Amino acid sequence: MQDRTLLPRPYKAPKRSGFGFVTALATLVTLASWACSARPTSTPLVVQSAQSANPSGFWVRPGYRLTLVAEGISNARFLEFDDKGTLFVSRPNRGDILAFKKQGDKYVQLGTFIDGRRSVHGMCWSNGWLYFTQTGSIHRAKDTNGDGTADQIEVVIPEGSLPRGGGHWWRSILVTGDAIYTSIGDNGNITEDEAGLRERVWRFDLQGQNKTLWSSGLRNTEKLRLRPGTSEVWGVDHGSDWFGGPLGDKPGRQPITDLNPPDEFNHYISGGFYGHPFIVGNRVPRIEFQDRKDIIDLADKTIPPAWCFGAHWAANSFCFLTKNAFPNHQGDAFVACHGSWNSKARVGYRVERVLFDKVTGKPYGSLMIVNCLTPSAQILARPVDCVEAPDGSVLFSCDQTGKLYSISPEGK
């Protein structure tokens, strides 16, 4: 799912030979369209009344409490905390990062940490620095006097060293003890990047040198993080659009596209290939690439998703839980789903908890924690990012309303 406000033109099916392949694939999709995990259909969940603390009209799962903690933050997207409890909020369209401190139940702006940029997107706090990305560069900054404004700013990877712009221009960043990981998405919908620079996770040393390929076959992964207690790199990836276009799907009548392909939660390994643009979900080929002689080889080497979300949810970003604020939640992930455009019914628009098995370290289920659609499918929020706060609560941002919400255990 392409995370954007302006919608692209509907897919126009090209004239192709090989109708037998298309028919067979249509049957495959019908019988096991997104078999990577048992998921509900795209019909929006209809909830007659909230079961939990619900001050803002959202449906909230019993056992959880939702609180509005900040508003008036236009284009609020990515969130990150430093080691002193300062909350950073990136605003790509404004080209700045704002700094907030918690006062009572609210987060109050402390200062403008960074400004004057063409865009600012991904952030990662590491070793006293806030690393942040523009679409084609990586920087780091720190505030030495505590006024909320960076007074030291350094370029780590300059413009001209990384691909930039395009349809999925958001740049992820993960900084570990010995490396920087970063990616940028597909320039379009199912574009084969012949230059070999986009649709990949690249690894650099901490000086921004020694570039090496980590993983490939990504469509649009906007955030990378380590699973707690491990060196495993994880990210959520948007599925592509108009899967059913070559079979006759069109706006208003798109039964195949409505359910295909899934958004993915991936464990990105060194040398791993994740299918895009040729293969989606559990090794299902895109029809547009049916004539490739190596399609079976591409499917064979594709690493399937560790977990699948619904099609067109625009599962955008996430955080792992490291604290004990929520009983039996350590190691699980909260995922912000921005919601659909390419679906007959509105789907996504939620915060989802992905449960990880404590023994195997693999996902085994998921639960909707906050539903941002009303029973009449009115959109209350479009979640962008989740971050774990120092007290163990989880914040999520909405770039459409400019608000931040906190999810905490009910009764706290």
C-alpha atoms as a printed R data frame, in Angstrom:
    type eleno elety resid chain resno       x       y       z
1   ATOM     1    CA   MET     A     1   0.000   0.000   0.000
2   ATOM     2    CA   GLN     A     2   1.441   3.327  -1.007
3   ATOM     3    CA   ASP     A     3   1.251   5.658   1.986
4   ATOM     4    CA   ARG     A     4   0.220   8.943   0.412
5   ATOM     5    CA   THR     A     5  -2.648  11.370   0.144
6   ATOM     6    CA   LEU     A     6  -2.734  11.824  -3.634
7   ATOM     7    CA   LEU     A     7  -4.036   8.668  -5.263
8   ATOM     8    CA   PRO     A     8  -2.449   7.198  -8.383
9   ATOM     9    CA   ARG     A     9  -4.419   6.365 -11.476
10  ATOM    10    CA   PRO     A    10  -6.089   2.929 -11.449
11  ATOM    11    CA   TYR     A    11  -4.052   0.119 -12.904
12  ATOM    12    CA   LYS     A    12  -4.692  -0.494 -16.610
13  ATOM    13    CA   ALA     A    13  -4.086  -4.110 -17.507
14  ATOM    14    CA   PRO     A    14  -1.593  -4.611 -20.322
15  ATOM    15    CA   LYS     A    15  -2.275  -6.973 -23.183
16  ATOM    16    CA   ARG     A    16  -0.432 -10.205 -22.506
17  ATOM    17    CA   SER     A    17  -0.185 -13.724 -23.731
18  ATOM    18    CA   GLY     A    18  -0.204 -16.722 -21.435
19  ATOM    19    CA   PHE     A    19  -3.877 -16.647 -20.411
20  ATOM    20    CA   GLY     A    20  -3.537 -20.161 -19.041
21  ATOM    21    CA   PHE     A    21  -1.050 -18.901 -16.473
22  ATOM    22    CA   VAL     A    22  -3.385 -16.050 -15.534
23  ATOM    23    CA   THR     A    23  -6.308 -18.451 -15.101
24  ATOM    24    CA   ALA     A    24  -4.240 -20.769 -12.942
25  ATOM    25    CA   LEU     A    25  -2.988 -17.907 -10.840
26  ATOM    26    CA   ALA     A    26  -6.510 -16.553 -10.425
27  ATOM    27    CA   THR     A    27  -7.544 -19.946  -9.063
28  ATOM    28    CA   LEU     A    28  -4.547 -19.954  -6.731
29  ATOM    29    CA   VAL     A    29  -5.416 -16.511  -5.444
30  ATOM    30    CA   THR     A    30  -9.061 -17.444  -4.962
31  ATOM    31    CA   LEU     A    31  -8.242 -20.560  -2.949
32  ATOM    32    CA   ALA     A    32  -5.289 -19.264  -0.949
33  ATOM    33    CA   SER     A    33  -4.957 -15.609  -1.730
34  ATOM    34    CA   TRP     A    34  -3.026 -14.592   1.315
35  ATOM    35    CA   ALA     A    35  -2.273 -17.858   2.973
36  ATOM    36    CA   CYS     A    36   0.713 -16.536   4.902
37  ATOM    37    CA   SER     A    37  -1.565 -16.394   7.949
38  ATOM    38    CA   ALA     A    38  -5.238 -16.674   8.726
39  ATOM    39    CA   ARG     A    39  -6.528 -13.116   8.625
40  ATOM    40    CA   PRO     A    40 -10.009 -11.577   8.634
41  ATOM    41    CA   THR     A    41 -11.514 -10.259   5.406
42  ATOM    42    CA   SER     A    42 -11.405  -6.621   4.357
43  ATOM    43    CA   THR     A    43 -14.881  -5.938   5.760
44  ATOM    44    CA   PRO     A    44 -14.443  -3.241   8.422
45  ATOM    45    CA   LEU     A    45 -14.941  -4.370  11.997
46  ATOM    46    CA   VAL     A    46 -18.265  -3.041  13.264
47  ATOM    47    CA   VAL     A    47 -18.258  -2.408  17.012
48  ATOM    48    CA   GLN     A    48 -21.501  -1.225  18.569
49  ATOM    49    CA   SER     A    49 -19.880   0.318  21.620
50  ATOM    50    CA   ALA     A    50 -16.464   0.637  23.165
51  ATOM    51    CA   GLN     A    51 -15.476  -1.856  25.811
52  ATOM    52    CA   SER     A    52 -12.829   0.233  27.505
53  ATOM    53    CA   ALA     A    53 -11.779   3.769  28.359
54  ATOM    54    CA   ASN     A    54 -12.740   5.625  25.226
55  ATOM    55    CA   PRO     A    55 -12.602   9.409  25.660
56  ATOM    56    CA   SER     A    56 -12.162  10.169  21.951
57  ATOM    57    CA   GLY     A    57 -14.765   7.917  20.302
58  ATOM    58    CA   PHE     A    58 -12.287   5.176  19.337
59  ATOM    59    CA   TRP     A    59 -12.890   1.511  19.995
60  ATOM    60    CA   VAL     A    60 -10.290   0.340  22.514
61  ATOM    61    CA   ARG     A    61  -9.709  -3.288  23.456
62  ATOM    62    CA   PRO     A    62 -10.695  -4.173  27.040
63  ATOM    63    CA   GLY     A    63  -7.708  -3.894  29.359
64  ATOM    64    CA   TYR     A    64  -6.264  -0.861  27.564
65  ATOM    65    CA   ARG     A    65  -6.763   2.874  27.971
66  ATOM    66    CA   LEU     A    66  -6.438   5.504  25.229
67  ATOM    67    CA   THR     A    67  -5.499   9.096  26.055
68  ATOM    68    CA   LEU     A    68  -4.947  12.164  23.882
69  ATOM    69    CA   VAL     A    69  -1.565  13.524  24.994
70  ATOM    70    CA   ALA     A    70  -0.718  16.221  22.407
71  ATOM    71    CA   GLU     A    71  -2.386  18.005  19.494
72  ATOM    72    CA   GLY     A    72  -1.788  20.787  17.000
73  ATOM    73    CA   ILE     A    73   1.320  19.050  15.605
74  ATOM    74    CA   SER     A    74   0.779  19.354  11.864
75  ATOM    75    CA   ASN     A    75   2.137  16.381   9.859
76  ATOM    76    CA   ALA     A    76   3.287  14.506  12.985
77  ATOM    77    CA   ARG     A    77   4.863  11.285  11.745
78  ATOM    78    CA   PHE     A    78   7.777   9.498  13.360
79  ATOM    79    CA   LEU     A    79   8.457   9.311  17.095
80  ATOM    80    CA   GLU     A    80  11.581   8.657  19.141
81  ATOM    81    CA   PHE     A    81  12.628   9.052  22.793
82  ATOM    82    CA   ASP     A    82  16.097   9.901  24.072
83  ATOM    83    CA   ASP     A    83  17.550   8.507  27.298
84  ATOM    84    CA   LYS     A    84  16.205  11.436  29.363
85  ATOM    85    CA   GLY     A    85  12.553  11.134  28.348
86  ATOM    86    CA   THR     A    86  12.575  13.764  25.610
87  ATOM    87    CA   LEU     A    87  10.129  12.880  22.856
88  ATOM    88    CA   PHE     A    88  11.093  13.791  19.285
89  ATOM    89    CA   VAL     A    89   8.475  14.134  16.537
90  ATOM    90    CA   SER     A    90   9.537  14.375  12.888
91  ATOM    91    CA   ARG     A    91   7.455  16.400  10.430
92  ATOM    92    CA   PRO     A    92   8.566  15.680   6.849
93  ATOM    93    CA   ASN     A    93   6.391  18.321   5.209
94  ATOM    94    CA   ARG     A    94   7.640  20.976   7.619
95  ATOM    95    CA   GLY     A    95  11.271  19.883   7.467
96  ATOM    96    CA   ASP     A    96  11.716  19.871  11.232
97  ATOM    97    CA   ILE     A    97  11.862  17.780  14.389
98  ATOM    98    CA   LEU     A    98  10.064  18.997  17.511
99  ATOM    99    CA   ALA     A    99  11.110  18.136  21.080
100 ATOM   100    CA   PHE     A   100   8.537  17.464  23.823
101 ATOM   101    CA   LYS     A   101   8.589  16.783  27.562
102 ATOM   102    CA   LYS     A   102   5.863  15.094  29.567
103 ATOM   103    CA   GLN     A   103   4.024  17.354  31.996
104 ATOM   104    CA   GLY     A   104   1.294  15.549  33.901
105 ATOM   105    CA   ASP     A   105  -0.732  13.566  31.371
106 ATOM   106    CA   LYS     A   106   0.338  15.699  28.390
107 ATOM   107    CA   TYR     A   107   3.411  16.179  26.238
108 ATOM   108    CA   VAL     A   108   4.372  19.843  25.944
109 ATOM   109    CA   GLN     A   109   6.718  21.234  23.314
110 ATOM   110    CA   LEU     A   110  10.150  22.040  24.680
111 ATOM   111    CA   GLY     A   111  11.643  23.429  21.478
112 ATOM   112    CA   THR     A   112  12.302  22.914  17.787
113 ATOM   113    CA   PHE     A   113  15.159  20.444  17.736
114 ATOM   114    CA   ILE     A   114  15.909  20.661  13.996
115 ATOM   115    CA   ASP     A   115  14.422  22.884  11.327
116 ATOM   116    CA   GLY     A   116  15.069  24.349   7.894
117 ATOM   117    CA   ARG     A   117  15.307  20.976   6.129
118 ATOM   118    CA   ARG     A   118  13.641  20.020   2.865
119 ATOM   119    CA   SER     A   119  12.262  16.962   4.656
120 ATOM   120    CA   VAL     A   120  12.936  14.991   7.818
121 ATOM   121    CA   HIS     A   121  11.752  11.440   8.310
122 ATOM   122    CA   GLY     A   122  13.336   8.524  10.196
123 ATOM   123    CA   MET     A   123  14.961   8.869  13.623
124 ATOM   124    CA   CYS     A   124  16.987   6.635  15.914
125 ATOM   125    CA   TRP     A   125  18.518   7.549  19.289
126 ATOM   126    CA   SER     A   126  21.964   6.066  19.870
127 ATOM   127    CA   ASN     A   127  24.875   6.832  22.187
128 ATOM   128    CA   GLY     A   128  23.847  10.411  22.984
129 ATOM   129    CA   TRP     A   129  22.878  11.391  19.424
130 ATOM   130    CA   LEU     A   130  19.585  11.605  17.579
131 ATOM   131    CA   TYR     A   131  20.269  10.196  14.123
132 ATOM   132    CA   PHE     A   132  17.776  11.439  11.539
133 ATOM   133    CA   THR     A   133  17.237  11.044   7.830
134 ATOM   134    CA   GLN     A   134  16.292  13.108   4.871
135 ATOM   135    CA   THR     A   135  15.283  11.205   1.780
136 ATOM   136    CA   GLY     A   136  18.847  11.180   0.443
137 ATOM   137    CA   SER     A   137  21.087  11.735   3.471
138 ATOM   138    CA   ILE     A   138  21.699  10.827   7.120
139 ATOM   139    CA   HIS     A   139  22.615  13.215   9.942
140 ATOM   140    CA   ARG     A   140  22.948  13.242  13.716
141 ATOM   141    CA   ALA     A   141  22.370  15.948  16.302
142 ATOM   142    CA   LYS     A   142  22.432  16.576  20.046
143 ATOM   143    CA   ASP     A   143  21.179  19.177  22.509
144 ATOM   144    CA   THR     A   144  23.908  19.895  25.057
145 ATOM   145    CA   ASN     A   145  22.104  22.495  27.197
146 ATOM   146    CA   GLY     A   146  18.627  20.929  27.456
147 ATOM   147    CA   ASP     A   147  16.645  23.706  25.767
148 ATOM   148    CA   GLY     A   148  15.087  21.396  23.176
149 ATOM   149    CA   THR     A   149  17.149  22.752  20.275
150 ATOM   150    CA   ALA     A   150  20.100  20.912  18.735
151 ATOM   151    CA   ASP     A   151  23.373  22.800  19.063
152 ATOM   152    CA   GLN     A   152  25.542  20.128  17.456
153 ATOM   153    CA   ILE     A   153  24.622  18.789  14.020
154 ATOM   154    CA   GLU     A   154  26.785  16.516  11.891
155 ATOM   155    CA   VAL     A   155  26.436  14.955   8.456
156 ATOM   156    CA   VAL     A   156  26.959  11.198   8.569
157 ATOM   157    CA   ILE     A   157  26.108  10.309   4.935
158 ATOM   158    CA   PRO     A   158  25.859  13.346   2.628
159 ATOM   159    CA   GLU     A   159  23.492  14.021  -0.247
160 ATOM   160    CA   GLY     A   160  24.623  12.301  -3.422
161 ATOM   161    CA   SER     A   161  25.615   9.096  -1.633
162 ATOM   162    CA   LEU     A   162  22.108   7.657  -1.353
163 ATOM   163    CA   PRO     A   163  19.167   7.455  -3.793
164 ATOM   164    CA   ARG     A   164  16.437   9.963  -3.005
165 ATOM   165    CA   GLY     A   165  12.918  11.103  -3.872
166 ATOM   166    CA   GLY     A   166  10.396   9.194  -5.931
167 ATOM   167    CA   GLY     A   167   7.126   7.548  -5.049
168 ATOM   168    CA   HIS     A   168   8.266   6.050  -1.744
169 ATOM   169    CA   TRP     A   169  10.904   8.543  -0.656
170 ATOM   170    CA   TRP     A   170  10.803   7.852   3.092
171 ATOM   171    CA   ARG     A   171  14.173   6.731   4.433
172 ATOM   172    CA   SER     A   172  14.449   4.339   7.374
173 ATOM   173    CA   ILE     A   173  17.297   4.283   9.850
174 ATOM   174    CA   LEU     A   174  18.549   1.902  12.527
175 ATOM   175    CA   VAL     A   175  21.748   2.566  14.473
176 ATOM   176    CA   THR     A   176  23.288  -0.278  16.468
177 ATOM   177    CA   GLY     A   177  26.523  -0.567  18.404
178 ATOM   178    CA   ASP     A   178  28.563  -1.091  15.252
179 ATOM   179    CA   ALA     A   179  26.457  -0.213  12.207
180 ATOM   180    CA   ILE     A   180  23.894   1.994  10.474
181 ATOM   181    CA   TYR     A   181  21.084   0.341   8.490
182 ATOM   182    CA   THR     A   182  18.965   2.316   6.029
183 ATOM   183    CA   SER     A   183  16.567   1.775   3.127
184 ATOM   184    CA   ILE     A   184  14.356   3.604   0.632
185 ATOM   185    CA   GLY     A   185  11.348   2.171  -1.172
186 ATOM   186    CA   ASP     A   186  10.150   1.487  -4.697
187 ATOM   187    CA   ASN     A   187  10.014   4.558  -6.911
188 ATOM   188    CA   GLY     A   188   6.563   3.426  -8.095
189 ATOM   189    CA   ASN     A   189   4.278   0.476  -7.502
190 ATOM   190    CA   ILE     A   190   6.075  -2.616  -8.860
191 ATOM   191    CA   THR     A   191   9.207  -1.102 -10.334
192 ATOM   192    CA   GLU     A   192  12.227  -3.283 -10.965
193 ATOM   193    CA   ASP     A   193  15.131  -1.141  -9.777
194 ATOM   194    CA   GLU     A   194  17.681  -1.818 -12.473
195 ATOM   195    CA   ALA     A   195  20.251   0.452 -10.807
196 ATOM   196    CA   GLY     A   196  20.202  -1.821  -7.759
197 ATOM   197    CA   LEU     A   197  20.081   1.011  -5.205
198 ATOM   198    CA   ARG     A   198  16.459   1.224  -4.029
199 ATOM   199    CA   GLU     A   199  14.228  -1.495  -2.519
200 ATOM   200    CA   ARG     A   200  17.150  -2.633  -0.374
201 ATOM   201    CA   VAL     A   201  18.515  -2.370   3.152
202 ATOM   202    CA   TRP     A   202  22.106  -1.149   3.159
203 ATOM   203    CA   ARG     A   203  24.547  -1.478   6.050
204 ATOM   204    CA   PHE     A   204  27.254   1.107   6.800
205 ATOM   205    CA   ASP     A   205  29.758   1.412   9.602
206 ATOM   206    CA   LEU     A   206  29.161   4.138  12.193
207 ATOM   207    CA   GLN     A   207  31.207   6.612  10.150
208 ATOM   208    CA   GLY     A   208  28.883   6.123   7.187
209 ATOM   209    CA   GLN     A   209  31.510   4.151   5.257
210 ATOM   210    CA   ASN     A   210  31.954   0.553   4.063
211 ATOM   211    CA   LYS     A   211  28.554   0.235   2.406
212 ATOM   212    CA   THR     A   212  27.347  -3.365   2.059
213 ATOM   213    CA   LEU     A   213  24.060  -4.870   0.919
214 ATOM   214    CA   TRP     A   214  22.013  -6.334   3.773
215 ATOM   215    CA   SER     A   215  18.610  -7.310   2.303
216 ATOM   216    CA   SER     A   216  16.707  -6.801  -0.956
217 ATOM   217    CA   GLY     A   217  13.205  -7.153  -2.369
218 ATOM   218    CA   LEU     A   218  11.506  -4.496  -0.182
219 ATOM   219    CA   ARG     A   219   8.691  -2.272  -1.417
220 ATOM   220    CA   ASN     A   220   8.425   0.412   1.278
221 ATOM   221    CA   THR     A   221   9.865  -0.233   4.742
222 ATOM   222    CA   GLU     A   222   9.851   3.051   6.651
223 ATOM   223    CA   LYS     A   223  11.331   1.918   9.976
224 ATOM   224    CA   LEU     A   224  13.881  -0.678  11.070
225 ATOM   225    CA   ARG     A   225  14.435  -1.889  14.635
226 ATOM   226    CA   LEU     A   226  16.177  -4.698  16.500
227 ATOM   227    CA   ARG     A   227  14.038  -7.279  18.231
228 ATOM   228    CA   PRO     A   228  14.803  -6.871  21.955
229 ATOM   229    CA   GLY     A   229  17.636  -9.018  23.237
230 ATOM   230    CA   THR     A   230  18.772  -9.957  19.740
231 ATOM   231    CA   SER     A   231  20.649  -8.588  16.732
232 ATOM   232    CA   GLU     A   232  17.665  -9.326  14.460
233 ATOM   233    CA   VAL     A   233  16.653  -6.483  12.117
234 ATOM   234    CA   TRP     A   234  12.870  -6.186  11.652
235 ATOM   235    CA   GLY     A   235  10.582  -3.951   9.582
236 ATOM   236    CA   VAL     A   236   7.032  -3.730   8.235
237 ATOM   237    CA   ASP     A   237   6.665  -3.521   4.457
238 ATOM   238    CA   HIS     A   238   3.735  -2.226   2.398
239 ATOM   239    CA   GLY     A   239   2.175  -4.590  -0.117
240 ATOM   240    CA   SER     A   240   1.881  -3.478  -3.745
241 ATOM   241    CA   ASP     A   241  -1.279  -2.126  -5.389
242 ATOM   242    CA   TRP     A   242  -3.712  -3.431  -8.022
243 ATOM   243    CA   PHE     A   243  -2.787  -7.098  -7.770
244 ATOM   244    CA   GLY     A   244  -6.016  -8.024  -9.575
245 ATOM   245    CA   GLY     A   245  -5.629  -5.430 -12.343
246 ATOM   246    CA   PRO     A   246  -4.491  -7.882 -15.046
247 ATOM   247    CA   LEU     A   247  -7.463 -10.111 -14.173
248 ATOM   248    CA   GLY     A   248 -10.030  -7.343 -14.667
249 ATOM   249    CA   ASP     A   249 -10.259  -5.702 -11.251
250 ATOM   250    CA   LYS     A   250 -11.206  -2.055 -11.425
251 ATOM   251    CA   PRO     A   251 -12.355   0.577  -8.896
252 ATOM   252    CA   GLY     A   252 -15.701  -0.457  -7.446
253 ATOM   253    CA   ARG     A   253 -15.317  -4.090  -8.445
254 ATOM   254    CA   GLN     A   254 -11.992  -5.409  -7.257
255 ATOM   255    CA   PRO     A   255 -12.517  -8.662  -5.305
256 ATOM   256    CA   ILE     A   256  -8.950  -9.867  -5.885
257 ATOM   257    CA   THR     A   257  -7.206  -6.564  -5.214
258 ATOM   258    CA   ASP     A   258  -9.254  -6.036  -2.029
259 ATOM   259    CA   LEU     A   259  -7.581  -9.056  -0.400
260 ATOM   260    CA   ASN     A   260  -4.169  -9.129  -2.062
261 ATOM   261    CA   PRO     A   261  -1.334  -8.806  -1.386
262 ATOM   262    CA   PRO     A   262  -0.802  -8.634   2.395
263 ATOM   263    CA   ASP     A   263   1.368  -6.119   4.181
264 ATOM   264    CA   GLU     A   264   4.361  -7.863   5.725
265 ATOM   265    CA   PHE     A   265   6.254  -8.001   9.018
266 ATOM   266    CA   ASN     A   266   9.724  -9.156   8.007
267 ATOM   267    CA   HIS     A   267  12.875 -10.298   9.743
268 ATOM   268    CA   TYR     A   268  15.581  -8.902   7.455
269 ATOM   269    CA   ILE     A   269  18.667 -11.079   7.343
270 ATOM   270    CA   SER     A   270  22.007 -10.587   5.642
271 ATOM   271    CA   GLY     A   271  21.648 -11.605   2.003
272 ATOM   272    CA   GLY     A   272  17.903 -12.131   2.322
273 ATOM   273    CA   PHE     A   273  15.549 -11.530  -0.623
274 ATOM   274    CA   TYR     A   274  11.922 -10.642   0.176
275 ATOM   275    CA   GLY     A   275  10.296 -10.875  -3.243
276 ATOM   276    CA   HIS     A   276   9.419  -7.366  -4.391
277 ATOM   277    CA   PRO     A   277   8.451  -6.576  -7.088
278 ATOM   278    CA   PHE     A   278   8.111 -10.098  -8.465
279 ATOM   279    CA   ILE     A   279   6.761 -12.141  -5.539
280 ATOM   280    CA   VAL     A   280   4.247 -11.216  -2.824
281 ATOM   281    CA   GLY     A   281   3.068 -12.834   0.412
282 ATOM   282    CA   ASN     A   282   3.762 -16.542   0.619
283 ATOM   283    CA   ARG     A   283   5.676 -16.757  -2.657
284 ATOM   284    CA   VAL     A   284   2.787 -15.779  -4.930
285 ATOM   285    CA   PRO     A   285   4.093 -14.267  -8.217
286 ATOM   286    CA   ARG     A   286   2.752 -10.989  -9.552
287 ATOM   287    CA   ILE     A   287   1.023 -11.665 -12.867
288 ATOM   288    CA   GLU     A   288   2.936  -8.864 -14.572
289 ATOM   289    CA   PHE     A   289   6.125 -10.919 -14.302
290 ATOM   290    CA   GLN     A   290   4.696 -14.233 -15.543
291 ATOM   291    CA   ASP     A   291   6.931 -14.262 -18.622
292 ATOM   292    CA   ARG     A   292  10.182 -14.183 -16.653
293 ATOM   293    CA   LYS     A   293  12.053 -17.411 -17.126
294 ATOM   294    CA   ASP     A   294  13.466 -17.143 -13.606
295 ATOM   295    CA   ILE     A   295  10.121 -16.638 -11.803
296 ATOM   296    CA   ILE     A   296  10.355 -20.018 -10.054
297 ATOM   297    CA   ASP     A   297  13.916 -19.295  -8.974
298 ATOM   298    CA   LEU     A   298  12.817 -15.896  -7.629
299 ATOM   299    CA   ALA     A   299   9.983 -17.536  -5.692
300 ATOM   300    CA   ASP     A   300  12.331 -20.196  -4.369
301 ATOM   301    CA   LYS     A   301  14.718 -17.668  -2.867
302 ATOM   302    CA   THR     A   302  12.026 -15.311  -1.501
303 ATOM   303    CA   ILE     A   303  11.815 -15.257   2.300
304 ATOM   304    CA   PRO     A   304   8.096 -15.238   3.205
305 ATOM   305    CA   PRO     A   305   6.786 -12.755   5.781
306 ATOM   306    CA   ALA     A   306   7.234 -13.628   9.424
307 ATOM   307    CA   TRP     A   307   3.701 -12.284   9.861
308 ATOM   308    CA   CYS     A   308   1.057 -10.908   7.491
309 ATOM   309    CA   PHE     A   309  -1.316  -8.021   7.989
310 ATOM   310    CA   GLY     A   310  -4.423  -7.388   5.933
311 ATOM   311    CA   ALA     A   311  -4.122  -6.136   2.380
312 ATOM   312    CA   HIS     A   312  -4.010  -2.340   2.063
313 ATOM   313    CA   TRP     A   313  -3.748  -1.736   5.805
314 ATOM   314    CA   ALA     A   314  -0.613   0.332   5.109
315 ATOM   315    CA   ALA     A   315   1.092  -1.193   8.146
316 ATOM   316    CA   ASN     A   316   3.462   1.698   8.461
317 ATOM   317    CA   SER     A   317   5.665   1.477  11.505
318 ATOM   318    CA   PHE     A   318   6.055  -0.231  14.851
319 ATOM   319    CA   CYS     A   319   7.849  -0.571  18.161
320 ATOM   320    CA   PHE     A   320   8.861  -3.562  20.219
321 ATOM   321    CA   LEU     A   321   7.915  -3.592  23.904
322 ATOM   322    CA   THR     A   322  10.791  -3.923  26.358
323 ATOM   323    CA   LYS     A   323   9.120  -2.997  29.662
324 ATOM   324    CA   ASN     A   324   6.586  -4.610  31.994
325 ATOM   325    CA   ALA     A   325   3.844  -1.967  31.953
326 ATOM   326    CA   PHE     A   326   1.510  -4.331  30.057
327 ATOM   327    CA   PRO     A   327   1.304  -7.841  31.582
328 ATOM   328    CA   ASN     A   328   2.895 -10.520  29.380
329 ATOM   329    CA   HIS     A   329   3.639  -8.068  26.556
330 ATOM   330    CA   GLN     A   330   7.434  -7.996  26.650
331 ATOM   331    CA   GLY     A   331   8.868  -8.823  23.231
332 ATOM   332    CA   ASP     A   332   5.609  -8.139  21.403
333 ATOM   333    CA   ALA     A   333   5.205  -5.342  18.843
334 ATOM   334    CA   PHE     A   334   2.667  -2.539  18.481
335 ATOM   335    CA   VAL     A   335   2.140  -1.673  14.816
336 ATOM   336    CA   ALA     A   336   0.656   1.576  13.477
337 ATOM   337    CA   CYS     A   337  -1.504   0.975  10.392
338 ATOM   338    CA   HIS     A   338  -2.152   4.102   8.336
339 ATOM   339    CA   GLY     A   339  -5.183   2.700   6.509
340 ATOM   340    CA   SER     A   340  -6.243   2.025   2.958
341 ATOM   341    CA   TRP     A   341  -6.815   3.913  -0.231
342 ATOM   342    CA   ASN     A   342  -6.765   0.996  -2.674
343 ATOM   343    CA   SER     A   343  -9.629  -1.008  -1.209
344 ATOM   344    CA   LYS     A   344 -13.359  -0.945  -1.879
345 ATOM   345    CA   ALA     A   345 -14.003  -0.712   1.868
346 ATOM   346    CA   ARG     A   346 -11.871   1.251   4.298
347 ATOM   347    CA   VAL     A   347  -9.534  -1.129   6.109
348 ATOM   348    CA   GLY     A   348  -6.555  -0.793   8.438
349 ATOM   349    CA   TYR     A   349  -6.720   2.460  10.427
350 ATOM   350    CA   ARG     A   350  -5.681   0.773  13.646
351 ATOM   351    CA   VAL     A   351  -2.960  -0.057  16.117
352 ATOM   352    CA   GLU     A   352  -2.278  -3.797  16.099
353 ATOM   353    CA   ARG     A   353  -0.415  -5.887  18.658
354 ATOM   354    CA   VAL     A   354   1.686  -8.691  17.174
355 ATOM   355    CA   LEU     A   355   2.357 -11.458  19.684
356 ATOM   356    CA   PHE     A   356   5.781 -13.116  19.692
357 ATOM   357    CA   ASP     A   357   6.437 -16.589  21.040
358 ATOM   358    CA   LYS     A   358   8.855 -16.316  23.949
359 ATOM   359    CA   VAL     A   359  10.554 -19.620  23.031
360 ATOM   360    CA   THR     A   360  10.912 -19.405  19.249
361 ATOM   361    CA   GLY     A   361  11.022 -15.619  18.951
362 ATOM   362    CA   LYS     A   362   8.509 -15.748  16.093
363 ATOM   363    CA   PRO     A   363   5.099 -14.070  15.706
364 ATOM   364    CA   TYR     A   364   2.112 -16.312  16.325
365 ATOM   365    CA   GLY     A   365  -0.910 -14.000  16.414
366 ATOM   366    CA   SER     A   366  -2.183 -10.447  16.447
367 ATOM   367    CA   LEU     A   367  -4.924  -8.382  18.078
368 ATOM   368    CA   MET     A   368  -6.414  -5.011  17.262
369 ATOM   369    CA   ILE     A   369  -5.772  -2.699  20.221
370 ATOM   370    CA   VAL     A   370  -7.271   0.545  18.875
371 ATOM   371    CA   ASN     A   371  -9.743   0.825  15.992
372 ATOM   372    CA   CYS     A   372  -9.614   4.261  14.358
373 ATOM   373    CA   LEU     A   373 -12.730   3.676  12.220
374 ATOM   374    CA   THR     A   374 -16.219   4.250  13.564
375 ATOM   375    CA   PRO     A   375 -19.003   1.712  12.827
376 ATOM   376    CA   SER     A   376 -19.984   3.945   9.890
377 ATOM   377    CA   ALA     A   377 -16.345   3.868   8.632
378 ATOM   378    CA   GLN     A   378 -15.600   7.463   9.633
379 ATOM   379    CA   ILE     A   379 -11.845   7.951   9.982
380 ATOM   380    CA   LEU     A   380 -10.836   9.187  13.444
381 ATOM   381    CA   ALA     A   381  -7.080   8.840  12.949
382 ATOM   382    CA   ARG     A   382  -4.457   7.476  10.582
383 ATOM   383    CA   PRO     A   383  -1.710   6.013  12.809
384 ATOM   384    CA   VAL     A   384   1.822   6.478  11.475
385 ATOM   385    CA   ASP     A   385   4.310   5.369  14.126
386 ATOM   386    CA   CYS     A   386   4.424   3.750  17.562
387 ATOM   387    CA   VAL     A   387   7.057   4.264  20.252
388 ATOM   388    CA   GLU     A   388   7.429   2.873  23.754
389 ATOM   389    CA   ALA     A   389   7.578   5.642  26.371
390 ATOM   390    CA   PRO     A   390   9.839   5.511  29.441
391 ATOM   391    CA   ASP     A   391   6.866   4.496  31.612
392 ATOM   392    CA   GLY     A   392   6.051   1.581  29.304
393 ATOM   393    CA   SER     A   393   3.008   3.134  27.655
394 ATOM   394    CA   VAL     A   394   2.905   3.260  23.847
395 ATOM   395    CA   LEU     A   395   2.428   6.501  21.915
396 ATOM   396    CA   PHE     A   396   1.165   6.675  18.361
397 ATOM   397    CA   SER     A   397   1.054   9.603  15.965
398 ATOM   398    CA   CYS     A   398  -1.511  10.731  13.390
399 ATOM   399    CA   ASP     A   399  -0.269  12.905  10.538
400 ATOM   400    CA   GLN     A   400  -3.796  13.766   9.390
401 ATOM   401    CA   THR     A   401  -5.078  15.256  12.655
402 ATOM   402    CA   GLY     A   402  -1.731  16.319  14.139
403 ATOM   403    CA   LYS     A   403  -2.410  14.439  17.382
404 ATOM   404    CA   LEU     A   404  -0.475  12.040  19.609
405 ATOM   405    CA   TYR     A   405  -2.231   9.342  21.619
406 ATOM   406    CA   SER     A   406  -1.039   7.169  24.480
407 ATOM   407    CA   ILE     A   407  -2.032   3.539  25.009
408 ATOM   408    CA   SER     A   408  -1.636   2.358  28.589
409 ATOM   409    CA   PRO     A   409  -2.952  -0.478  30.754
410 ATOM   410    CA   GLU     A   410  -6.511   0.172  31.896
411 ATOM   411    CA   GLY     A   411  -6.598   1.555  35.434
412 ATOM   412    CA   LYS     A   412  -3.192   3.253  35.231
